[in-house]
């Protein structure tokens, strides 16, 4: 490849686009460590990682969806539904608690994928309907939200999110493994290259004979499965199925993916960037909690503002490329 | 179904569904035909309709505004804070806040080039947080002027309904009879072509988001005035979804280039009537949500015919 000045500028802009969130994250962590005595402790840092892991699992699926140029607004509801199903299922055994939510949430993702990929309906509308649908089902099985299912005290299901290995909670390990698999799938499989090709130029991918429809269906299926999996993890962690969880989560997840440098127009992005985006959001939350005098509502204000700044920068950088 | 039939269904399906549901209710719901029921339904639909009208304009430009619910909450939270300036003063400040968020969304979309869904998502997240920061816990609104605005009526018509009706008429006029409306539709149809034709694309886009923000703020104030309280955490929650649904089932395509005001009104009324019908017959909220989900997908599916046509020819089908 020849290196022209334009190409160099494009490369700099692209890496700034991708690594921007990482730089902000490092600065935020270093600054907070000096500013707050309690921030840099091992306990607090593992706590941040643990809290971030539930969001991270869901964000992994969303990264693939956004890479295809789509969007999945249903993940918050599906997450909550997965949690309630897991807690309800736990009374019938650990495998029921794990498989039931995956089955139901996977089915919701599959149907959404089929409607989007085969029916050609806009993802925004289909998954918006999915949001209402999953929340409706959740309310139906939880008696209009009045019933909170508890995981039985002796259930091995609790161990899934409450247990730890080498002092690090299972959810963190799960996230590390899941993101590793995610990166491999994206970069080493036909499915992964199809996903990127769809986001880049769907018609071209289609003409090239790539399995566009199948890849899209698989993507929404995976998003549903991962959202449900995130839900069952939180059910295991809190030992209960909390019906009010996940409201507005889809937006937090999308923010994390966009912060991580995945372009909403699809076709480009990194799996690790998403992890950075999730961690950044979690660090912001933690820092605002550390500043005792600040109202916790500032979390949303800061997260929203950072999102707007990052997308503005992304736009600016991509114009530099042009 | 032939293209013609599909097109007819797309354009008029919402009216047919509305009339059918009205007839079904007249037949099977006790006390449905009464001034009280009608009045209550109209009062409840009015704020959603205000938001949906603004949303219809934004969707006409091929945009979307997710921040409307948060803007409602901000506007409502400002009412008790600035009620010292009198009813009109507080109303103006609140509505002005809606205009400010509209300018922000418009500039991000038109000048910076951020996708509408992301720009308004950021405003939504930050805005809901700001509403909570300003508003804190639920605050009651006791100002007589506000209470009158929310609950009073003129010649038997509630102010809230009257305002929504006037705004709907204005919106129809804007879309059909004003230069701005023609430019908006042209931009939504093909932004590039509109730019080449020398239309003031950026100005029209910003104006549209400002109108949407203003209407959302007005809806927020009216809702707070009616319940005589501002609850920044809950007020306007998920209203963006109801508004988008009303617009889409009213026949305005998400791909822009068309705005159907009458359809939007019918869409908002239909959503309200579906919810009300289920409540009248003691069908729980959860089932209502599932029903709403199915209706949204079905409504968009009907629009599909012309989408496929567009894909084949590589350009937008305009009416």
Interface residues (C-beta under 8 A of the other chain):
Chain A: X71 X115 X119 X120 X121 X122 X124 X125 X126 X128 X129 X130 X131 X132 X133 X135 X136 X137 X138 X139 X140 X144 X247 X248 X251 X252 X254 X255 X258 X264 X265 X295 X297 X298 X299 X300 X301 X302 X303 X304 X305 X307 X308 X311 X312 X315 X316 X319
Chain B: X64 X66 X108 X112 X113 X114 X115 X117 X118 X119 X121 X122 X123 X124 X125 X126 X127 X128 X129 X130 X132 X133 X237 X241 X244 X245 X248 X254 X284 X285 X286 X287 X288 X289 X290 X292 X293 X294 X296 X297 X300 X301 X304 X307 X308 X311
